[in-house]
Amino acid sequence: MPFQVSVSDTNRPQPRLRVLGHKYFQLEDSFVYVHDDTVVEVPGCMPCTLRTDLASVPAPLRGLLTPYGRQLLPAVLHDDLCRQAREAGADGMLLRRRADELFRLALLDEGVGQFRSLMFWVGVEVGRYWDFTRIRRYVLIVQHVLGMLCWVVGVPWAVWSGNGAVALGLLVLPILSALFWRRDFPVAVLGCLVLPLVAPTYLLTIATAAVLWIPDGLAWMFGRRRTRTPPPLGPPTNVLGS
């Protein structure tokens, strides 16, 4: 079993998460991830240095990818490895790359589909550039946007216009430009494929949310006050899990 209670205890872990505000959680129980010869322990207990937001999925994309479910344990594992990478100084970029790869493997071990695992992986790889670079992170995003436009807009337009040479050029241009990224060639190419799926969902969700915010905005403008009622089932808890 990839995730287990400890090196000697192969039972599946059931970690508890302490709620920290509206977004973050703190791991209370340690667990271990085992993949072939790789063994990674994720420490728990109080106090604990690990603060996690589970899978870091932007709110508008949670209709496609949720921050919990099968990806919960891989996400907590990844957050702890990212914490170590941030504290590693000059070696942080290399450690983060390894953390992202372990995250992808852990997702597959947990039964997350191949394509969803790649979507998560591309997201954290973009996050790696965002955390550890200044200019290249923007260049990578431009690579993804231009590649998407080439494939989604340019190629169909060229085919419709009957210009096969232009269509072929637009088809291979994102692949050729992705060679600039060398070892991160898959990230540059896959981002161009994932973005056409992510971008419409992101924009549509934001537009829908804006419409739903109108009544709340009007209520705020006219000075209505919210009333708070006590929970119907007793006092709340700030710990998730058994």
Residue frames as qw, qx, qy, qz and C-alpha x, y, z in Angstrom:
[[0.000, 0.888, 0.459, 0.000, 0.00, 0.00, 0.00],
 [0.438, 0.549, -0.039, 0.711, 1.60, 3.31, -1.07],
 [0.210, -0.602, 0.248, -0.729, 0.29, 5.29, 1.92],
 [0.717, -0.288, -0.624, 0.114, 0.61, 3.66, 5.31],
 [0.507, -0.849, -0.138, -0.048, 0.62, 4.60, 8.99],
 [0.325, -0.802, 0.479, 0.149, 4.36, 4.03, 9.43],
 [0.315, 0.532, -0.757, -0.209, 7.22, 2.06, 7.95],
 [0.025, -0.104, 0.977, -0.187, 6.30, -0.94, 10.10],
 [0.383, 0.419, 0.677, -0.469, 2.51, -0.46, 10.06],
 [0.108, 0.041, 0.686, 0.719, 1.13, -1.01, 6.56],
 [0.124, 0.667, 0.713, -0.176, -2.45, -0.07, 7.44],
 [0.221, 0.627, 0.326, 0.672, -3.92, 2.83, 5.54],
 [0.207, -0.123, -0.404, 0.883, -3.54, 6.10, 7.50],
 [0.113, -0.774, -0.577, -0.236, -6.54, 8.08, 8.65],
 [0.372, 0.007, -0.255, 0.892, -4.90, 11.41, 9.52],
 [0.094, -0.829, -0.506, 0.219, -6.71, 14.20, 11.31],
 [0.342, 0.409, 0.138, 0.835, -6.55, 17.77, 10.07],
 [0.196, -0.621, -0.453, 0.609, -6.93, 20.77, 12.37],
 [0.288, 0.811, 0.390, 0.327, -8.70, 23.71, 10.78],
 [0.394, -0.362, -0.052, 0.843, -6.66, 26.92, 10.55],
 [0.187, 0.408, -0.085, -0.890, -8.97, 29.68, 9.41],
 [0.710, 0.457, 0.188, -0.502, -10.99, 29.38, 6.21],
 [0.663, 0.621, -0.373, -0.190, -8.36, 27.87, 3.92],
 [0.344, 0.519, -0.759, 0.192, -5.55, 26.07, 5.71],
 [0.911, -0.350, -0.122, -0.179, -5.28, 22.90, 7.77],
 [0.068, -0.676, 0.706, -0.201, -2.65, 21.46, 10.07],
 [0.779, 0.067, -0.615, -0.105, -1.76, 17.78, 10.04],
 [0.577, -0.616, 0.365, -0.393, -2.01, 16.12, 13.46],
 [0.887, -0.173, 0.427, -0.003, -1.07, 12.52, 12.61],
 [0.021, -0.602, 0.672, 0.430, 2.04, 11.46, 10.72],
 [0.907, 0.265, 0.300, -0.131, 1.97, 8.97, 7.84],
 [0.387, -0.436, 0.657, 0.478, 4.36, 7.44, 5.32],
 [0.729, 0.588, -0.057, -0.346, 4.38, 7.23, 1.53],
 [0.557, -0.327, 0.713, 0.273, 6.16, 4.27, -0.05],
 [0.732, 0.631, -0.030, -0.253, 6.87, 3.96, -3.77],
 [0.819, 0.394, -0.346, 0.231, 9.37, 1.29, -4.81],
 [0.680, -0.063, -0.401, 0.610, 12.56, 2.18, -2.90],
 [0.018, 0.437, -0.096, 0.894, 11.35, 5.67, -1.97],
 [0.430, -0.573, -0.667, 0.206, 10.05, 6.14, 1.57],
 [0.046, 0.432, -0.060, 0.899, 8.82, 9.59, 2.64],
 [0.294, -0.497, -0.722, 0.381, 7.51, 10.35, 6.11],
 [0.091, -0.628, -0.198, -0.747, 5.08, 13.22, 6.52],
 [0.256, -0.070, -0.696, 0.667, 5.32, 14.42, 10.14],
 [0.348, -0.695, -0.466, -0.424, 2.30, 15.23, 12.22],
 [0.528, -0.439, -0.519, 0.508, 1.75, 16.05, 15.94],
 [0.075, -0.936, -0.167, -0.302, 1.37, 19.38, 17.66],
 [0.328, 0.772, -0.026, -0.543, 3.03, 21.76, 17.19],
 [0.741, 0.228, 0.532, 0.342, 3.61, 20.98, 13.52],
 [0.142, -0.479, 0.284, 0.818, 5.40, 23.02, 10.88],
 [0.124, 0.200, 0.790, 0.567, 3.18, 21.74, 8.05],
 [0.359, 0.485, 0.338, -0.722, 0.34, 24.00, 6.97],
 [0.206, 0.099, 0.833, 0.503, -1.64, 22.67, 4.03],
 [0.483, 0.301, 0.071, -0.819, -4.50, 23.87, 1.86],
 [0.782, 0.211, 0.584, -0.055, -4.88, 20.31, 0.50],
 [0.560, 0.294, 0.503, 0.589, -4.70, 20.32, -3.31],
 [0.078, -0.508, -0.056, 0.856, -4.12, 23.96, -4.26],
 [0.244, 0.458, 0.715, 0.468, -6.94, 24.24, -6.78],
 [0.081, -0.013, 0.010, -0.997, -8.19, 27.77, -7.57],
 [0.398, 0.299, 0.627, -0.599, -11.85, 28.15, -6.60],
 [0.588, 0.474, -0.121, -0.644, -13.11, 28.62, -10.20],
 [0.468, 0.368, -0.763, -0.251, -11.59, 25.27, -11.20],
 [0.300, -0.187, 0.844, -0.403, -13.04, 23.12, -8.43],
 [0.813, 0.282, 0.151, -0.487, -15.72, 21.84, -10.79],
 [0.738, 0.495, -0.456, -0.054, -12.89, 20.04, -12.62],
 [0.608, 0.173, -0.639, 0.438, -10.41, 19.31, -9.83],
 [0.571, -0.763, -0.157, -0.259, -11.28, 19.24, -6.15],
 [0.049, 0.714, -0.580, 0.388, -8.79, 19.89, -3.31],
 [0.520, -0.295, 0.718, -0.356, -9.84, 16.70, -1.51],
 [0.918, 0.249, -0.050, -0.304, -10.86, 13.14, -2.36],
 [0.965, 0.061, 0.013, 0.254, -8.32, 10.67, -3.72],
 [0.516, 0.598, -0.172, 0.588, -5.81, 13.47, -4.09],
 [0.455, -0.861, 0.022, -0.228, -5.92, 14.45, -0.39],
 [0.816, -0.468, 0.199, 0.275, -2.99, 12.38, 0.90],
 [0.692, 0.294, 0.199, 0.628, -0.81, 13.11, -2.16],
 [0.078, 0.851, 0.097, 0.510, -1.56, 16.82, -1.70],
 [0.580, -0.805, 0.118, -0.053, -0.53, 16.80, 1.97],
 [0.852, -0.139, 0.233, 0.448, 2.61, 14.87, 1.05],
 [0.514, 0.562, 0.201, 0.616, 3.38, 17.40, -1.68],
 [0.172, -0.926, -0.029, -0.335, 2.86, 20.38, 0.63],
 [0.717, -0.647, 0.195, 0.174, 5.35, 18.99, 3.13],
 [0.769, 0.082, 0.294, 0.562, 7.93, 18.32, 0.40],
 [0.273, 0.779, 0.179, 0.536, 7.40, 21.85, -0.95],
 [0.443, -0.891, 0.056, -0.082, 8.02, 23.21, 2.54],
 [0.791, -0.365, 0.284, 0.401, 11.32, 21.36, 2.62],
 [0.610, 0.443, 0.299, 0.585, 12.20, 22.68, -0.84],
 [0.001, 0.927, 0.097, 0.363, 11.55, 26.29, 0.22],
 [0.566, -0.797, 0.208, 0.024, 13.85, 25.82, 3.21],
 [0.903, -0.022, 0.231, 0.362, 16.63, 24.19, 1.15],
 [0.168, -0.753, 0.258, 0.581, 18.05, 27.38, -0.34],
 [0.181, 0.550, -0.589, -0.564, 20.04, 26.81, -3.54],
 [0.023, -0.027, 0.982, 0.184, 18.85, 23.21, -3.88],
 [0.427, 0.308, 0.524, -0.669, 15.20, 24.19, -3.60],
 [0.575, 0.436, -0.294, -0.627, 14.41, 24.06, -7.32],
 [0.375, 0.250, -0.883, -0.134, 15.77, 20.51, -7.64],
 [0.080, 0.106, 0.886, -0.445, 13.94, 19.31, -4.54],
 [0.494, 0.369, 0.261, -0.743, 10.72, 20.91, -5.73],
 [0.535, 0.351, -0.585, -0.498, 11.01, 19.13, -9.09],
 [0.246, 0.068, -0.960, 0.114, 11.34, 15.83, -7.21],
 [0.256, 0.225, 0.652, -0.677, 8.37, 16.75, -5.00],
 [0.567, 0.369, -0.094, -0.730, 6.20, 17.41, -8.06],
 [0.496, 0.250, -0.782, -0.283, 7.16, 14.06, -9.58],
 [0.072, -0.057, -0.924, 0.372, 6.37, 12.21, -6.34],
 [0.415, 0.285, 0.350, -0.790, 3.03, 14.02, -6.26],
 [0.609, 0.319, -0.425, -0.589, 2.20, 12.71, -9.73],
 [0.393, 0.136, -0.909, 0.009, 3.19, 9.16, -8.78],
 [0.102, 0.122, 0.776, -0.611, 1.21, 9.35, -5.55],
 [0.549, 0.275, 0.052, -0.788, -1.89, 10.50, -7.46],
 [0.625, 0.237, -0.645, -0.370, -1.61, 7.49, -9.75],
 [0.233, 0.067, -0.919, 0.310, -1.07, 5.20, -6.76],
 [0.261, 0.205, 0.590, -0.736, -4.26, 6.58, -5.22],
 [0.356, 0.442, 0.817, 0.098, -6.27, 5.79, -8.35],
 [0.222, 0.749, 0.057, -0.622, -6.52, 9.28, -9.81],
 [0.785, 0.546, 0.286, 0.061, -6.89, 9.07, -13.60],
 [0.682, 0.037, 0.227, 0.694, -3.93, 9.57, -15.90],
 [0.226, 0.629, 0.270, 0.693, -5.21, 12.80, -17.43],
 [0.409, -0.875, -0.144, -0.213, -6.33, 14.35, -14.14],
 [0.768, -0.462, 0.057, 0.440, -2.96, 13.43, -12.64],
 [0.543, 0.250, 0.237, 0.766, -1.25, 15.25, -15.53],
 [0.061, -0.816, -0.255, -0.516, -3.46, 18.28, -14.98],
 [0.619, -0.780, -0.042, 0.082, -2.48, 18.39, -11.31],
 [0.773, -0.199, 0.167, 0.579, 1.16, 17.85, -12.24],
 [0.373, 0.536, 0.237, 0.719, 1.22, 20.65, -14.81],
 [0.287, -0.884, -0.185, -0.320, -0.35, 22.94, -12.22],
 [0.690, -0.680, 0.077, 0.236, 2.28, 22.25, -9.56],
 [0.706, 0.075, 0.235, 0.664, 5.08, 22.50, -12.14],
 [0.138, 0.747, 0.195, 0.621, 3.87, 25.97, -13.10],
 [0.535, -0.835, -0.063, -0.111, 3.81, 26.66, -9.37],
 [0.811, -0.274, 0.089, 0.509, 7.46, 25.56, -9.16],
 [0.451, 0.392, 0.188, 0.780, 8.45, 28.18, -11.71],
 [0.202, -0.832, -0.217, -0.469, 6.27, 30.72, -9.96],
 [0.692, -0.717, -0.038, 0.078, 7.95, 30.08, -6.60],
 [0.753, -0.371, 0.245, 0.485, 11.59, 29.76, -7.73],
 [0.466, 0.206, 0.363, 0.780, 11.97, 32.05, -10.77],
 [0.040, 0.572, 0.218, -0.790, 11.22, 35.69, -11.58],
 [0.319, 0.469, -0.360, -0.741, 11.17, 36.05, -15.37],
 [0.140, 0.107, -0.933, -0.314, 10.90, 32.47, -16.59],
 [0.215, 0.367, 0.826, -0.369, 7.56, 31.98, -14.85],
 [0.398, 0.640, 0.136, -0.642, 5.98, 34.63, -17.08],
 [0.242, 0.452, -0.692, -0.508, 7.71, 33.22, -20.16],
 [0.077, 0.068, 0.995, 0.000, 6.25, 29.79, -19.37],
 [0.335, 0.549, 0.592, -0.485, 2.74, 31.23, -19.11],
 [0.356, 0.639, -0.251, -0.634, 3.22, 33.04, -22.43],
 [0.061, 0.251, -0.918, -0.300, 4.38, 29.73, -23.94],
 [0.202, 0.309, 0.909, -0.196, 1.16, 28.06, -22.79],
 [0.348, 0.660, 0.318, -0.585, -1.12, 30.87, -23.98],
 [0.297, 0.595, -0.471, -0.579, 0.51, 31.20, -27.41],
 [0.018, -0.120, 0.976, 0.181, 0.58, 27.42, -27.84],
 [0.306, 0.452, 0.764, -0.344, -3.11, 27.23, -27.00],
 [0.371, 0.697, 0.040, -0.612, -3.91, 29.99, -29.51],
 [0.140, 0.443, -0.749, -0.472, -1.88, 28.23, -32.21],
 [0.020, 0.047, 0.995, 0.080, -3.66, 24.93, -31.75],
 [0.191, 0.530, 0.742, -0.363, -7.18, 26.06, -30.87],
 [0.300, 0.806, 0.161, -0.484, -7.47, 29.15, -33.10],
 [0.065, 0.669, -0.525, -0.522, -4.62, 29.22, -35.60],
 [0.193, -0.106, 0.935, 0.277, -4.68, 25.66, -36.93],
 [0.360, 0.550, 0.743, -0.125, -8.48, 25.52, -37.48],
 [0.248, 0.834, 0.034, -0.492, -8.37, 28.94, -39.16],
 [0.007, -0.548, 0.681, 0.486, -5.53, 27.89, -41.49],
 [0.276, 0.131, 0.941, 0.148, -7.31, 24.63, -42.37],
 [0.336, 0.709, 0.550, -0.288, -10.55, 26.49, -43.05],
 [0.185, 0.827, -0.194, -0.494, -8.63, 28.95, -45.23],
 [0.908, 0.413, 0.052, 0.038, -7.11, 26.10, -47.19],
 [0.239, 0.811, -0.496, 0.199, -3.53, 26.97, -46.25],
 [0.958, -0.182, -0.214, 0.055, -1.98, 23.65, -45.30],
 [0.608, 0.331, -0.356, 0.628, 1.56, 25.00, -44.90],
 [0.176, -0.538, 0.272, -0.778, 0.44, 27.59, -42.34],
 [0.842, -0.382, -0.057, -0.377, -1.61, 24.98, -40.50],
 [0.906, 0.024, -0.302, 0.295, 1.40, 22.67, -40.29],
 [0.350, 0.446, -0.340, 0.750, 3.62, 25.52, -39.10],
 [0.435, -0.522, 0.187, -0.709, 1.18, 26.53, -36.37],
 [0.933, -0.243, -0.200, -0.173, 0.86, 22.89, -35.36],
 [0.851, 0.023, -0.281, 0.444, 4.58, 22.36, -34.78],
 [0.150, 0.702, -0.201, 0.666, 5.45, 25.87, -33.54],
 [0.603, -0.670, 0.198, -0.385, 4.48, 25.25, -29.86],
 [0.977, -0.148, 0.026, 0.153, 6.43, 21.97, -29.91],
 [0.659, 0.445, -0.137, 0.592, 9.54, 23.62, -31.33],
 [0.089, -0.733, 0.215, -0.639, 9.35, 26.52, -28.88],
 [0.822, -0.527, 0.054, -0.207, 8.93, 24.01, -26.04],
 [0.875, 0.162, -0.223, 0.397, 12.42, 22.69, -26.80],
 [0.109, 0.713, -0.274, 0.636, 13.69, 25.89, -25.18],
 [0.629, -0.597, 0.230, -0.442, 12.64, 24.44, -21.83],
 [0.271, 0.451, -0.843, 0.112, 14.87, 21.39, -22.24],
 [0.108, -0.032, -0.952, 0.284, 14.13, 19.07, -19.32],
 [0.287, 0.385, 0.570, -0.667, 10.77, 20.77, -18.78],
 [0.176, 0.069, -0.649, -0.737, 9.69, 20.17, -22.37],
 [0.190, -0.407, -0.886, -0.113, 6.67, 18.07, -21.22],
 [0.082, -0.591, -0.499, 0.629, 5.48, 20.90, -18.97],
 [0.075, 0.391, -0.228, -0.889, 5.65, 23.42, -21.82],
 [0.236, -0.043, -0.771, -0.590, 3.76, 21.16, -24.25],
 [0.216, -0.431, -0.871, 0.088, 1.17, 19.73, -21.85],
 [0.014, -0.474, -0.360, 0.803, 0.31, 23.22, -20.60],
 [0.230, 0.199, -0.412, -0.859, -0.76, 24.12, -24.14],
 [0.358, -0.200, -0.850, -0.331, -3.11, 21.11, -24.11],
 [0.255, -0.445, -0.753, 0.413, -4.50, 21.61, -20.60],
 [0.014, -0.255, -0.141, 0.956, -5.12, 25.35, -20.91],
 [0.329, -0.126, -0.507, -0.787, -7.95, 25.05, -23.50],
 [0.503, -0.420, -0.751, -0.078, -9.85, 22.92, -20.97],
 [0.396, -0.408, -0.511, 0.645, -9.02, 25.01, -17.92],
 [0.086, -0.043, 0.046, 0.994, -9.43, 28.54, -19.30],
 [0.362, -0.359, -0.486, -0.710, -13.12, 28.33, -20.40],
 [0.585, -0.499, -0.634, 0.086, -14.10, 26.72, -17.10],
 [0.404, -0.269, -0.323, 0.812, -12.19, 29.36, -15.15],
 [0.049, -0.059, -0.158, -0.984, -13.75, 32.29, -17.03],
 [0.458, -0.401, -0.598, -0.521, -17.27, 30.83, -17.03],
 [0.552, -0.468, -0.619, 0.304, -17.15, 30.17, -13.29],
 [0.250, -0.207, -0.203, 0.924, -15.95, 33.71, -12.56],
 [0.221, -0.191, -0.352, -0.889, -18.73, 35.14, -14.74],
 [0.548, -0.456, -0.658, -0.242, -21.36, 32.98, -13.02],
 [0.496, -0.396, -0.517, 0.575, -20.04, 33.88, -9.58],
 [0.089, -0.004, -0.005, 0.996, -20.18, 37.58, -10.49],
 [0.416, -0.360, -0.478, -0.685, -23.89, 37.21, -11.31],
 [0.637, -0.463, -0.614, 0.057, -24.53, 35.39, -8.03],
 [0.420, -0.209, -0.367, 0.803, -22.69, 38.10, -6.09],
 [0.065, -0.416, -0.260, -0.869, -25.10, 40.78, -7.31],
 [0.552, -0.658, -0.421, -0.292, -27.81, 40.08, -4.65],
 [0.688, -0.446, -0.292, 0.493, -25.19, 40.10, -1.87],
 [0.358, 0.102, 0.049, 0.927, -23.72, 43.31, -3.23],
 [0.241, -0.563, -0.335, -0.717, -27.13, 44.96, -3.31],
 [0.667, -0.624, -0.407, 0.008, -27.85, 43.81, 0.24],
 [0.617, -0.257, -0.178, 0.722, -24.50, 45.23, 1.38],
 [0.165, 0.310, 0.186, 0.918, -25.17, 48.51, -0.40],
 [0.415, -0.592, -0.306, -0.619, -28.53, 48.92, 1.29],
 [0.136, -0.523, 0.552, -0.635, -27.05, 48.18, 4.69],
 [0.889, -0.268, -0.189, -0.319, -28.62, 44.84, 5.58],
 [0.184, -0.600, 0.733, -0.263, -26.89, 42.93, 8.35],
 [0.631, 0.057, -0.765, -0.117, -26.34, 39.21, 8.54],
 [0.672, -0.507, 0.282, -0.460, -27.73, 37.35, 11.54],
 [0.311, 0.356, -0.876, 0.097, -25.83, 34.46, 13.03],
 [0.848, -0.306, -0.021, -0.433, -27.60, 31.42, 14.42],
 [0.417, -0.521, 0.740, -0.085, -25.94, 28.73, 16.56],
 [0.307, 0.218, -0.874, -0.306, -25.16, 25.35, 14.95],
 [0.767, -0.226, -0.125, -0.587, -28.16, 23.01, 15.27],
 [0.922, -0.047, -0.383, 0.021, -26.11, 19.95, 16.29],
 [0.749, -0.569, -0.064, 0.331, -24.05, 21.26, 19.17],
 [0.181, -0.859, 0.278, 0.390, -20.75, 23.11, 19.31],
 [0.724, 0.643, -0.244, -0.047, -18.52, 23.07, 16.21],
 [0.838, -0.344, 0.250, 0.343, -15.23, 21.23, 15.98],
 [0.225, 0.875, -0.342, -0.257, -12.00, 22.42, 14.42],
 [0.283, -0.395, 0.854, 0.185, -10.65, 18.95, 13.70],
 [0.785, 0.317, -0.226, -0.481, -11.48, 16.86, 10.63],
 [0.486, 0.316, -0.815, 0.019, -11.05, 13.11, 10.70],
 [0.808, -0.393, -0.407, -0.165, -11.69, 10.22, 13.02]]
